[in-house]
Amino acid sequence: MSSDSPQIALPLLLPLSRSELDRAAHLRGDDSALNEMWQRGKIIELLGDRFRCSGNSLEFLSGSSLSSTNEEAERYFLGLDKSGTPYFVLHKSTEITEFPKEYESLRTIGKSLNSLEIGAAVHALAIAQWHDAHRRCAKCGAKTRSTMGGAVRKCEVCESDHHPRTDPAVIVLVKDKADRILLGRQKVWPAKRFSTFAGFVEPGESFESTVLREVSEECGGTVENMRYLGSQPWPFPASLMIAFEATISNPDSVKADGQEIEEIIWLNRNDLKSKVASEELLLPPRISVARAMIEAWYGADARKDLVGSETWRN
Ligand SMILES: [Zn+2]
């Protein structure tokens, strides 16, 4: 069974949470198995944070035609599909900003990939970016090297193991008892972009405490109850978004904090539909948790009614 495809029905269907690969962690420590799998594997090529693509799909290269590692590229094992075919990513770091046209970002291609591709791509991007940022040991400063198929970096001097890091952030759909939703606008966002509230979990905090704190900080809302909706990796570069909806007890006294959030707005379904249609309000992209939460609240006609432009935060 696939190790990370949720088999449990959750309230939200999240586009980047789909996955069909078995991560096969038991094979990571076996270099001969990794070499054998590379020879028959399907390889995702990642240049910086861009995927080699063919049309709207990933272009899988054949492991037998590639060297597994060289001066410029490193391989990381992603897992096995249902037929036992291994998948890897071959990552080349780069400083370039103008990419050849066959290389696309996950933001661009994310909505057109199938479940196997999206799961592999999210894993590939997250692991590659972590390796790129952890070339040195956090304890002694010496060089580290990839081991365990890319699941660990080991320090060459003090031999500390360093594990890939994921930064949890809660994302909250704030509601009132009349079933309106509250969206906010960050100062740094493109004009007219509104979204749900979100913030990183701080050391020593639970998800639930983070929900209470973030809603209070960003709009002065007092959360009365909350419900867990699901989670989705967000590898830009290393987040995991944990989604909640929360009803607040003081809808009439909320206001933007004026620091991070410059404007907030209560919306019922008709308000949202008309503001999106007139492009008075721009929603986050379809692959985001925020969009999934807003569409799930809106109901079955969301894809038909909410058809305005979508915006990224940067
Ligand atoms: Zn060290």
py3Dmol code that shows the C-alpha trace and the ligand (Angstrom):
import py3Dmol

protein = """\
ATOM      1  CA  MET A   1       0.000   0.000   0.000  1.00  0.00           C
ATOM      2  CA  SER A   2       1.151   3.470  -0.767  1.00  0.00           C
ATOM      3  CA  SER A   3       2.735   4.984   2.300  1.00  0.00           C
ATOM      4  CA  ASP A   4       1.335   8.475   2.034  1.00  0.00           C
ATOM      5  CA  SER A   5      -1.924   8.440   0.083  1.00  0.00           C
ATOM      6  CA  PRO A   6      -4.561   9.235   2.643  1.00  0.00           C
ATOM      7  CA  GLN A   7      -7.147   6.469   2.713  1.00  0.00           C
ATOM      8  CA  ILE A   8      -9.225   8.384   5.219  1.00  0.00           C
ATOM      9  CA  ALA A   9     -11.969  10.665   3.962  1.00  0.00           C
ATOM     10  CA  LEU A  10     -11.280  14.231   5.089  1.00  0.00           C
ATOM     11  CA  PRO A  11     -13.474  17.263   4.476  1.00  0.00           C
ATOM     12  CA  LEU A  12     -11.037  18.690   1.926  1.00  0.00           C
ATOM     13  CA  LEU A  13      -9.635  17.261  -1.270  1.00  0.00           C
ATOM     14  CA  LEU A  14      -6.244  18.935  -1.577  1.00  0.00           C
ATOM     15  CA  PRO A  15      -4.513  18.990  -4.942  1.00  0.00           C
ATOM     16  CA  LEU A  16      -0.906  18.651  -3.735  1.00  0.00           C
ATOM     17  CA  SER A  17      -1.733  15.926  -1.200  1.00  0.00           C
ATOM     18  CA  ARG A  18      -2.321  13.309  -3.849  1.00  0.00           C
ATOM     19  CA  SER A  19       0.365  10.670  -4.048  1.00  0.00           C
ATOM     20  CA  GLU A  20       0.687   7.222  -5.512  1.00  0.00           C
ATOM     21  CA  LEU A  21       4.263   6.284  -4.723  1.00  0.00           C
ATOM     22  CA  ASP A  22       5.282   3.960  -1.925  1.00  0.00           C
ATOM     23  CA  ARG A  23       8.300   5.698  -0.370  1.00  0.00           C
ATOM     24  CA  ALA A  24       9.852   2.281   0.335  1.00  0.00           C
ATOM     25  CA  ALA A  25      12.022   3.568   3.184  1.00  0.00           C
ATOM     26  CA  HIS A  26      13.452   0.061   3.735  1.00  0.00           C
ATOM     27  CA  LEU A  27      15.372   0.375   0.442  1.00  0.00           C
ATOM     28  CA  ARG A  28      17.044   3.699   1.215  1.00  0.00           C
ATOM     29  CA  GLY A  29      20.005   2.266   3.076  1.00  0.00           C
ATOM     30  CA  ASP A  30      20.864  -0.302   0.406  1.00  0.00           C
ATOM     31  CA  ASP A  31      23.245   1.271  -2.132  1.00  0.00           C
ATOM     32  CA  SER A  32      23.243  -1.744  -4.446  1.00  0.00           C
ATOM     33  CA  ALA A  33      19.436  -1.770  -4.503  1.00  0.00           C
ATOM     34  CA  LEU A  34      19.440   1.972  -5.227  1.00  0.00           C
ATOM     35  CA  ASN A  35      21.908   1.494  -8.095  1.00  0.00           C
ATOM     36  CA  GLU A  36      19.892  -1.380  -9.535  1.00  0.00           C
ATOM     37  CA  MET A  37      16.666   0.606  -9.247  1.00  0.00           C
ATOM     38  CA  TRP A  38      18.260   3.629 -10.908  1.00  0.00           C
ATOM     39  CA  GLN A  39      19.020   1.495 -13.990  1.00  0.00           C
ATOM     40  CA  ARG A  40      15.345   0.675 -14.507  1.00  0.00           C
ATOM     41  CA  GLY A  41      13.932   3.801 -12.924  1.00  0.00           C
ATOM     42  CA  LYS A  42      11.978   6.768 -14.155  1.00  0.00           C
ATOM     43  CA  ILE A  43      13.828   9.965 -13.459  1.00  0.00           C
ATOM     44  CA  ILE A  44      12.424  13.427 -12.869  1.00  0.00           C
ATOM     45  CA  GLU A  45      14.936  16.075 -13.870  1.00  0.00           C
ATOM     46  CA  LEU A  46      14.911  19.172 -11.727  1.00  0.00           C
ATOM     47  CA  LEU A  47      17.016  22.202 -12.680  1.00  0.00           C
ATOM     48  CA  GLY A  48      16.966  24.545  -9.689  1.00  0.00           C
ATOM     49  CA  ASP A  49      13.250  24.524  -8.862  1.00  0.00           C
ATOM     50  CA  ARG A  50      12.088  23.814 -12.427  1.00  0.00           C
ATOM     51  CA  PHE A  51      10.887  20.465 -13.760  1.00  0.00           C
ATOM     52  CA  ARG A  52      11.782  19.157 -17.173  1.00  0.00           C
ATOM     53  CA  CYS A  53       8.404  18.860 -18.887  1.00  0.00           C
ATOM     54  CA  SER A  54       6.844  17.671 -22.065  1.00  0.00           C
ATOM     55  CA  GLY A  55       3.609  19.514 -22.709  1.00  0.00           C
ATOM     56  CA  ASN A  56       1.585  19.557 -19.501  1.00  0.00           C
ATOM     57  CA  SER A  57       3.303  16.480 -18.030  1.00  0.00           C
ATOM     58  CA  LEU A  58       6.609  15.721 -16.426  1.00  0.00           C
ATOM     59  CA  GLU A  59       9.130  14.241 -18.803  1.00  0.00           C
ATOM     60  CA  PHE A  60      10.481  11.103 -17.154  1.00  0.00           C
ATOM     61  CA  LEU A  61      13.994  10.213 -18.244  1.00  0.00           C
ATOM     62  CA  SER A  62      15.347   6.685 -18.272  1.00  0.00           C
ATOM     63  CA  GLY A  63      17.848   5.885 -15.528  1.00  0.00           C
ATOM     64  CA  SER A  64      19.823   3.552 -17.767  1.00  0.00           C
ATOM     65  CA  SER A  65      20.703   6.460 -20.066  1.00  0.00           C
ATOM     66  CA  LEU A  66      21.908   8.757 -17.275  1.00  0.00           C
ATOM     67  CA  SER A  67      24.751   8.702 -14.833  1.00  0.00           C
ATOM     68  CA  SER A  68      23.320   8.683 -11.322  1.00  0.00           C
ATOM     69  CA  THR A  69      25.519  11.397  -9.944  1.00  0.00           C
ATOM     70  CA  ASN A  70      28.180  13.755 -11.146  1.00  0.00           C
ATOM     71  CA  GLU A  71      29.723  17.088 -10.279  1.00  0.00           C
ATOM     72  CA  GLU A  72      26.575  18.989 -11.085  1.00  0.00           C
ATOM     73  CA  ALA A  73      23.699  16.703 -10.113  1.00  0.00           C
ATOM     74  CA  GLU A  74      22.539  14.513  -7.255  1.00  0.00           C
ATOM     75  CA  ARG A  75      19.954  11.753  -7.219  1.00  0.00           C
ATOM     76  CA  TYR A  76      17.323  11.265  -4.549  1.00  0.00           C
ATOM     77  CA  PHE A  77      15.045   8.230  -4.321  1.00  0.00           C
ATOM     78  CA  LEU A  78      11.309   9.010  -4.323  1.00  0.00           C
ATOM     79  CA  GLY A  79       9.664   5.581  -4.195  1.00  0.00           C
ATOM     80  CA  LEU A  80       7.970   2.812  -6.149  1.00  0.00           C
ATOM     81  CA  ASP A  81       4.748   2.854  -8.138  1.00  0.00           C
ATOM     82  CA  LYS A  82       2.176   0.044  -7.953  1.00  0.00           C
ATOM     83  CA  SER A  83       4.036  -1.998 -10.564  1.00  0.00           C
ATOM     84  CA  GLY A  84       7.322  -1.665  -8.680  1.00  0.00           C
ATOM     85  CA  THR A  85       8.887   0.887 -11.024  1.00  0.00           C
ATOM     86  CA  PRO A  86      11.304   3.097  -9.058  1.00  0.00           C
ATOM     87  CA  TYR A  87      11.222   6.877  -9.290  1.00  0.00           C
ATOM     88  CA  PHE A  88      14.084   9.259  -8.592  1.00  0.00           C
ATOM     89  CA  VAL A  89      14.778  12.937  -8.972  1.00  0.00           C
ATOM     90  CA  LEU A  90      18.044  14.095 -10.542  1.00  0.00           C
ATOM     91  CA  HIS A  91      18.646  17.576  -9.212  1.00  0.00           C
ATOM     92  CA  LYS A  92      20.994  20.152 -10.673  1.00  0.00           C
ATOM     93  CA  SER A  93      21.519  23.317  -8.658  1.00  0.00           C
ATOM     94  CA  THR A  94      21.639  26.470 -10.693  1.00  0.00           C
ATOM     95  CA  GLU A  95      21.982  30.212 -10.337  1.00  0.00           C
ATOM     96  CA  ILE A  96      20.200  30.917 -13.608  1.00  0.00           C
ATOM     97  CA  THR A  97      16.908  32.784 -13.612  1.00  0.00           C
ATOM     98  CA  GLU A  98      16.069  32.427 -17.302  1.00  0.00           C
ATOM     99  CA  PHE A  99      15.236  28.755 -17.828  1.00  0.00           C
ATOM    100  CA  PRO A 100      15.056  26.835 -21.124  1.00  0.00           C
ATOM    101  CA  LYS A 101      11.425  26.590 -22.224  1.00  0.00           C
ATOM    102  CA  GLU A 102      11.014  22.899 -21.410  1.00  0.00           C
ATOM    103  CA  TYR A 103      11.596  23.614 -17.690  1.00  0.00           C
ATOM    104  CA  GLU A 104       8.486  24.633 -15.742  1.00  0.00           C
ATOM    105  CA  SER A 105       7.746  25.519 -12.121  1.00  0.00           C
ATOM    106  CA  LEU A 106       5.374  23.464  -9.969  1.00  0.00           C
ATOM    107  CA  ARG A 107       3.214  26.575  -9.668  1.00  0.00           C
ATOM    108  CA  THR A 108       2.694  26.530 -13.431  1.00  0.00           C
ATOM    109  CA  ILE A 109       2.222  22.819 -14.034  1.00  0.00           C
ATOM    110  CA  GLY A 110       0.784  21.761 -10.650  1.00  0.00           C
ATOM    111  CA  LYS A 111      -2.840  21.891 -11.702  1.00  0.00           C
ATOM    112  CA  SER A 112      -2.369  19.736 -14.789  1.00  0.00           C
ATOM    113  CA  LEU A 113      -0.352  16.849 -13.308  1.00  0.00           C
ATOM    114  CA  ASN A 114      -1.938  13.512 -12.451  1.00  0.00           C
ATOM    115  CA  SER A 115      -1.831  12.070  -8.917  1.00  0.00           C
ATOM    116  CA  LEU A 116       1.340  10.068  -9.415  1.00  0.00           C
ATOM    117  CA  GLU A 117       3.138  13.014 -11.006  1.00  0.00           C
ATOM    118  CA  ILE A 118       2.038  15.559  -8.414  1.00  0.00           C
ATOM    119  CA  GLY A 119       3.040  13.376  -5.462  1.00  0.00           C
ATOM    120  CA  ALA A 120       6.438  12.682  -7.013  1.00  0.00           C
ATOM    121  CA  ALA A 121       6.945  16.324  -8.003  1.00  0.00           C
ATOM    122  CA  VAL A 122       6.092  17.714  -4.561  1.00  0.00           C
ATOM    123  CA  HIS A 123       8.446  15.208  -2.901  1.00  0.00           C
ATOM    124  CA  ALA A 124      11.178  15.913  -5.467  1.00  0.00           C
ATOM    125  CA  LEU A 125      11.014  19.687  -5.084  1.00  0.00           C
ATOM    126  CA  ALA A 126      10.865  19.602  -1.286  1.00  0.00           C
ATOM    127  CA  ILE A 127      13.790  17.183  -0.906  1.00  0.00           C
ATOM    128  CA  ALA A 128      15.953  18.914  -3.531  1.00  0.00           C
ATOM    129  CA  GLN A 129      15.495  22.338  -1.959  1.00  0.00           C
ATOM    130  CA  TRP A 130      16.319  20.948   1.467  1.00  0.00           C
ATOM    131  CA  HIS A 131      19.558  19.385   0.184  1.00  0.00           C
ATOM    132  CA  ASP A 132      20.494  22.633  -1.535  1.00  0.00           C
ATOM    133  CA  ALA A 133      20.118  24.579   1.702  1.00  0.00           C
ATOM    134  CA  HIS A 134      21.911  22.078   3.964  1.00  0.00           C
ATOM    135  CA  ARG A 135      25.342  21.585   2.435  1.00  0.00           C
ATOM    136  CA  ARG A 136      26.965  22.371   5.790  1.00  0.00           C
ATOM    137  CA  CYS A 137      26.595  20.747   9.199  1.00  0.00           C
ATOM    138  CA  ALA A 138      24.512  22.830  11.619  1.00  0.00           C
ATOM    139  CA  LYS A 139      26.626  21.543  14.543  1.00  0.00           C
ATOM    140  CA  CYS A 140      30.222  21.932  13.328  1.00  0.00           C
ATOM    141  CA  GLY A 141      30.019  23.719   9.989  1.00  0.00           C
ATOM    142  CA  ALA A 142      31.785  20.976   8.004  1.00  0.00           C
ATOM    143  CA  LYS A 143      30.516  19.653   4.684  1.00  0.00           C
ATOM    144  CA  THR A 144      27.624  17.193   4.659  1.00  0.00           C
ATOM    145  CA  ARG A 145      26.840  14.539   2.080  1.00  0.00           C
ATOM    146  CA  SER A 146      23.611  12.907   0.972  1.00  0.00           C
ATOM    147  CA  THR A 147      23.010   9.363   2.174  1.00  0.00           C
ATOM    148  CA  MET A 148      20.048   6.962   2.554  1.00  0.00           C
ATOM    149  CA  GLY A 149      18.921   7.701  -0.990  1.00  0.00           C
ATOM    150  CA  GLY A 150      18.672  11.392  -0.100  1.00  0.00           C
ATOM    151  CA  ALA A 151      16.626  10.946   3.090  1.00  0.00           C
ATOM    152  CA  VAL A 152      19.548  12.035   5.300  1.00  0.00           C
ATOM    153  CA  ARG A 153      22.666  14.235   5.078  1.00  0.00           C
ATOM    154  CA  LYS A 154      25.650  13.107   7.098  1.00  0.00           C
ATOM    155  CA  CYS A 155      28.409  15.388   8.350  1.00  0.00           C
ATOM    156  CA  GLU A 156      31.809  14.339   7.009  1.00  0.00           C
ATOM    157  CA  VAL A 157      33.580  15.436  10.215  1.00  0.00           C
ATOM    158  CA  CYS A 158      31.345  14.953  13.280  1.00  0.00           C
ATOM    159  CA  GLU A 159      29.130  12.339  11.563  1.00  0.00           C
ATOM    160  CA  SER A 160      25.886  13.981  12.722  1.00  0.00           C
ATOM    161  CA  ASP A 161      22.839  12.941  10.752  1.00  0.00           C
ATOM    162  CA  HIS A 162      20.626  15.745   9.462  1.00  0.00           C
ATOM    163  CA  HIS A 163      17.040  14.977   8.487  1.00  0.00           C
ATOM    164  CA  PRO A 164      14.899  16.858   5.981  1.00  0.00           C
ATOM    165  CA  ARG A 165      12.944  19.605   7.607  1.00  0.00           C
ATOM    166  CA  THR A 166       9.338  20.585   7.088  1.00  0.00           C
ATOM    167  CA  ASP A 167       7.911  23.817   8.461  1.00  0.00           C
ATOM    168  CA  PRO A 168       4.319  23.419   9.683  1.00  0.00           C
ATOM    169  CA  ALA A 169       1.943  26.332   9.196  1.00  0.00           C
ATOM    170  CA  VAL A 170      -1.731  26.490  10.035  1.00  0.00           C
ATOM    171  CA  ILE A 171      -4.177  27.987   7.578  1.00  0.00           C
ATOM    172  CA  VAL A 172      -7.578  29.011   8.839  1.00  0.00           C
ATOM    173  CA  LEU A 173     -10.913  29.727   7.221  1.00  0.00           C
ATOM    174  CA  VAL A 174     -12.495  32.151   9.697  1.00  0.00           C
ATOM    175  CA  LYS A 175     -16.296  32.076   9.807  1.00  0.00           C
ATOM    176  CA  ASP A 176     -19.139  33.610  11.773  1.00  0.00           C
ATOM    177  CA  LYS A 177     -22.361  31.981  12.928  1.00  0.00           C
ATOM    178  CA  ALA A 178     -24.187  33.316   9.859  1.00  0.00           C
ATOM    179  CA  ASP A 179     -21.823  31.229   7.707  1.00  0.00           C
ATOM    180  CA  ARG A 180     -19.976  34.201   6.259  1.00  0.00           C
ATOM    181  CA  ILE A 181     -16.212  33.909   5.757  1.00  0.00           C
ATOM    182  CA  LEU A 182     -13.556  36.468   6.632  1.00  0.00           C
ATOM    183  CA  LEU A 183     -10.720  37.001   4.168  1.00  0.00           C
ATOM    184  CA  GLY A 184      -7.714  39.243   4.613  1.00  0.00           C
ATOM    185  CA  ARG A 185      -5.228  41.106   2.453  1.00  0.00           C
ATOM    186  CA  GLN A 186      -1.558  41.243   3.282  1.00  0.00           C
ATOM    187  CA  LYS A 187       0.264  44.485   2.493  1.00  0.00           C
ATOM    188  CA  VAL A 188       2.875  42.635   0.460  1.00  0.00           C
ATOM    189  CA  TRP A 189       0.383  40.880  -1.826  1.00  0.00           C
ATOM    190  CA  PRO A 190      -0.614  41.949  -5.324  1.00  0.00           C
ATOM    191  CA  ALA A 191      -3.509  44.445  -5.411  1.00  0.00           C
ATOM    192  CA  LYS A 192      -6.979  43.005  -4.751  1.00  0.00           C
ATOM    193  CA  ARG A 193      -5.670  39.618  -3.611  1.00  0.00           C
ATOM    194  CA  PHE A 194      -7.524  38.238  -0.599  1.00  0.00           C
ATOM    195  CA  SER A 195      -7.050  34.917   1.158  1.00  0.00           C
ATOM    196  CA  THR A 196      -7.517  33.012   4.388  1.00  0.00           C
ATOM    197  CA  PHE A 197      -5.369  33.599   7.492  1.00  0.00           C
ATOM    198  CA  ALA A 198      -2.181  31.620   7.996  1.00  0.00           C
ATOM    199  CA  GLY A 199       0.935  31.475  10.100  1.00  0.00           C
ATOM    200  CA  PHE A 200       3.837  29.246  11.044  1.00  0.00           C
ATOM    201  CA  VAL A 201       3.661  27.046  14.113  1.00  0.00           C
ATOM    202  CA  GLU A 202       6.173  28.376  16.643  1.00  0.00           C
ATOM    203  CA  PRO A 203       8.441  26.187  18.802  1.00  0.00           C
ATOM    204  CA  GLY A 204       6.501  24.642  21.649  1.00  0.00           C
ATOM    205  CA  GLU A 205       3.115  25.388  20.096  1.00  0.00           C
ATOM    206  CA  SER A 206       0.336  22.989  19.132  1.00  0.00           C
ATOM    207  CA  PHE A 207      -1.594  23.438  15.877  1.00  0.00           C
ATOM    208  CA  GLU A 208      -4.640  24.455  17.902  1.00  0.00           C
ATOM    209  CA  SER A 209      -2.741  27.116  19.845  1.00  0.00           C
ATOM    210  CA  THR A 210      -1.376  28.477  16.587  1.00  0.00           C
ATOM    211  CA  VAL A 211      -4.910  28.804  15.212  1.00  0.00           C
ATOM    212  CA  LEU A 212      -5.992  30.777  18.300  1.00  0.00           C
ATOM    213  CA  ARG A 213      -2.907  33.022  18.192  1.00  0.00           C
ATOM    214  CA  GLU A 214      -2.898  33.725  14.455  1.00  0.00           C
ATOM    215  CA  VAL A 215      -6.595  34.586  14.280  1.00  0.00           C
ATOM    216  CA  SER A 216      -6.226  36.834  17.301  1.00  0.00           C
ATOM    217  CA  GLU A 217      -3.076  38.544  15.972  1.00  0.00           C
ATOM    218  CA  GLU A 218      -4.201  39.086  12.413  1.00  0.00           C
ATOM    219  CA  CYS A 219      -7.801  40.216  12.909  1.00  0.00           C
ATOM    220  CA  GLY A 220      -8.590  40.235  16.644  1.00  0.00           C
ATOM    221  CA  GLY A 221     -10.935  37.254  16.280  1.00  0.00           C
ATOM    222  CA  THR A 222     -11.765  35.082  19.307  1.00  0.00           C
ATOM    223  CA  VAL A 223     -12.022  31.490  18.143  1.00  0.00           C
ATOM    224  CA  GLU A 224     -14.942  29.660  19.669  1.00  0.00           C
ATOM    225  CA  ASN A 225     -14.503  26.324  17.956  1.00  0.00           C
ATOM    226  CA  MET A 226     -12.373  24.842  15.224  1.00  0.00           C
ATOM    227  CA  ARG A 227     -12.405  21.843  12.934  1.00  0.00           C
ATOM    228  CA  TYR A 228      -9.475  20.122  11.246  1.00  0.00           C
ATOM    229  CA  LEU A 229      -9.945  19.908   7.473  1.00  0.00           C
ATOM    230  CA  GLY A 230      -6.796  18.280   6.117  1.00  0.00           C
ATOM    231  CA  SER A 231      -3.179  19.046   5.260  1.00  0.00           C
ATOM    232  CA  GLN A 232      -1.106  19.605   2.169  1.00  0.00           C
ATOM    233  CA  PRO A 233       2.618  19.911   1.495  1.00  0.00           C
ATOM    234  CA  TRP A 234       3.570  23.327   0.131  1.00  0.00           C
ATOM    235  CA  PRO A 235       7.173  23.038  -1.054  1.00  0.00           C
ATOM    236  CA  PHE A 236       7.803  26.756  -1.576  1.00  0.00           C
ATOM    237  CA  PRO A 237      10.216  25.930  -0.064  1.00  0.00           C
ATOM    238  CA  ALA A 238       9.379  23.620   2.865  1.00  0.00           C
ATOM    239  CA  SER A 239       5.948  24.182   4.357  1.00  0.00           C
ATOM    240  CA  LEU A 240       3.225  21.801   5.391  1.00  0.00           C
ATOM    241  CA  MET A 241      -0.138  23.571   5.518  1.00  0.00           C
ATOM    242  CA  ILE A 242      -2.514  22.285   8.211  1.00  0.00           C
ATOM    243  CA  ALA A 243      -6.035  23.445   7.422  1.00  0.00           C
ATOM    244  CA  PHE A 244      -8.728  24.387   9.930  1.00  0.00           C
ATOM    245  CA  GLU A 245     -11.990  26.229   9.876  1.00  0.00           C
ATOM    246  CA  ALA A 246     -12.737  28.311  12.926  1.00  0.00           C
ATOM    247  CA  THR A 247     -15.868  30.109  14.077  1.00  0.00           C
ATOM    248  CA  ILE A 248     -15.276  33.308  16.003  1.00  0.00           C
ATOM    249  CA  SER A 249     -17.496  34.792  18.692  1.00  0.00           C
ATOM    250  CA  ASN A 250     -16.821  38.482  17.933  1.00  0.00           C
ATOM    251  CA  PRO A 251     -17.461  39.003  14.201  1.00  0.00           C
ATOM    252  CA  ASP A 252     -18.451  42.663  14.685  1.00  0.00           C
ATOM    253  CA  SER A 253     -15.262  43.723  16.396  1.00  0.00           C
ATOM    254  CA  VAL A 254     -12.586  42.196  14.154  1.00  0.00           C
ATOM    255  CA  LYS A 255     -10.187  44.486  12.344  1.00  0.00           C
ATOM    256  CA  ALA A 256      -7.006  44.175  10.328  1.00  0.00           C
ATOM    257  CA  ASP A 257      -3.875  44.268  12.463  1.00  0.00           C
ATOM    258  CA  GLY A 258      -2.451  47.025  10.240  1.00  0.00           C
ATOM    259  CA  GLN A 259       0.955  45.329  10.271  1.00  0.00           C
ATOM    260  CA  GLU A 260       0.802  42.131   8.267  1.00  0.00           C
ATOM    261  CA  ILE A 261      -2.869  42.454   7.266  1.00  0.00           C
ATOM    262  CA  GLU A 262      -4.060  45.763   5.840  1.00  0.00           C
ATOM    263  CA  GLU A 263      -7.672  44.941   5.029  1.00  0.00           C
ATOM    264  CA  ILE A 264     -10.260  42.332   5.946  1.00  0.00           C
ATOM    265  CA  ILE A 265     -13.662  41.608   4.490  1.00  0.00           C
ATOM    266  CA  TRP A 266     -16.693  39.517   5.501  1.00  0.00           C
ATOM    267  CA  LEU A 267     -18.315  37.738   2.574  1.00  0.00           C
ATOM    268  CA  ASN A 268     -21.397  35.669   2.002  1.00  0.00           C
ATOM    269  CA  ARG A 269     -21.602  33.524  -1.134  1.00  0.00           C
ATOM    270  CA  ASN A 270     -23.249  36.181  -3.275  1.00  0.00           C
ATOM    271  CA  ASP A 271     -20.705  38.817  -2.228  1.00  0.00           C
ATOM    272  CA  LEU A 272     -17.865  36.498  -3.140  1.00  0.00           C
ATOM    273  CA  LYS A 273     -19.350  35.530  -6.479  1.00  0.00           C
ATOM    274  CA  SER A 274     -19.916  39.128  -7.588  1.00  0.00           C
ATOM    275  CA  LYS A 275     -16.569  40.434  -6.356  1.00  0.00           C
ATOM    276  CA  VAL A 276     -14.704  37.624  -8.098  1.00  0.00           C
ATOM    277  CA  ALA A 277     -16.687  38.162 -11.315  1.00  0.00           C
ATOM    278  CA  SER A 278     -15.909  41.899 -11.322  1.00  0.00           C
ATOM    279  CA  GLU A 279     -12.272  41.179 -10.365  1.00  0.00           C
ATOM    280  CA  GLU A 280     -12.697  43.456  -7.386  1.00  0.00           C
ATOM    281  CA  LEU A 281     -11.294  40.509  -5.460  1.00  0.00           C
ATOM    282  CA  LEU A 282      -8.672  38.017  -6.654  1.00  0.00           C
ATOM    283  CA  LEU A 283      -8.478  34.563  -5.112  1.00  0.00           C
ATOM    284  CA  PRO A 284      -5.400  32.418  -4.451  1.00  0.00           C
ATOM    285  CA  PRO A 285      -4.455  29.736  -7.008  1.00  0.00           C
ATOM    286  CA  ARG A 286      -6.389  26.516  -7.489  1.00  0.00           C
ATOM    287  CA  ILE A 287      -3.589  24.318  -6.136  1.00  0.00           C
ATOM    288  CA  SER A 288      -3.556  26.164  -2.788  1.00  0.00           C
ATOM    289  CA  VAL A 289      -5.214  25.049   0.457  1.00  0.00           C
ATOM    290  CA  ALA A 290      -6.794  28.478   0.806  1.00  0.00           C
ATOM    291  CA  ARG A 291      -8.599  28.112  -2.510  1.00  0.00           C
ATOM    292  CA  ALA A 292      -9.717  24.572  -1.663  1.00  0.00           C
ATOM    293  CA  MET A 293     -11.169  25.772   1.657  1.00  0.00           C
ATOM    294  CA  ILE A 294     -12.970  28.705   0.046  1.00  0.00           C
ATOM    295  CA  GLU A 295     -14.395  26.500  -2.721  1.00  0.00           C
ATOM    296  CA  ALA A 296     -15.483  23.783  -0.261  1.00  0.00           C
ATOM    297  CA  TRP A 297     -17.314  26.409   1.813  1.00  0.00           C
ATOM    298  CA  TYR A 298     -18.881  27.943  -1.302  1.00  0.00           C
ATOM    299  CA  GLY A 299     -20.297  24.626  -2.448  1.00  0.00           C
ATOM    300  CA  ALA A 300     -20.786  22.576  -5.576  1.00  0.00           C
ATOM    301  CA  ASP A 301     -20.964  25.551  -7.957  1.00  0.00           C
ATOM    302  CA  ALA A 302     -17.605  26.999  -6.905  1.00  0.00           C
ATOM    303  CA  ARG A 303     -15.755  26.017 -10.061  1.00  0.00           C
ATOM    304  CA  LYS A 304     -18.562  27.411 -12.211  1.00  0.00           C
ATOM    305  CA  ASP A 305     -19.125  30.633 -10.254  1.00  0.00           C
ATOM    306  CA  LEU A 306     -15.659  31.635  -9.049  1.00  0.00           C
ATOM    307  CA  VAL A 307     -13.951  32.066 -12.366  1.00  0.00           C
ATOM    308  CA  GLY A 308     -11.923  35.268 -11.982  1.00  0.00           C
ATOM    309  CA  SER A 309      -8.146  35.520 -12.145  1.00  0.00           C
ATOM    310  CA  GLU A 310      -6.038  33.773  -9.544  1.00  0.00           C
ATOM    311  CA  THR A 311      -2.951  35.300  -7.984  1.00  0.00           C
ATOM    312  CA  TRP A 312       0.195  34.050  -6.309  1.00  0.00           C
ATOM    313  CA  ARG A 313       1.491  35.907  -3.320  1.00  0.00           C
ATOM    314  CA  ASN A 314       4.780  36.710  -5.030  1.00  0.00           C
TER     315      ASN A 314
END
"""
ligand_1 = """\
1
ZN
Zn 29.359 18.178 11.822
"""
view = py3Dmol.view(width=600, height=400)
view.addModel(protein, "pdb")
view.setStyle({"model": 0}, {"cartoon": {"style": "trace"}})
view.addModel(ligand_1, "xyz")
view.setStyle({"model": 1}, {"stick": {}})
view.zoomTo()
view.show()
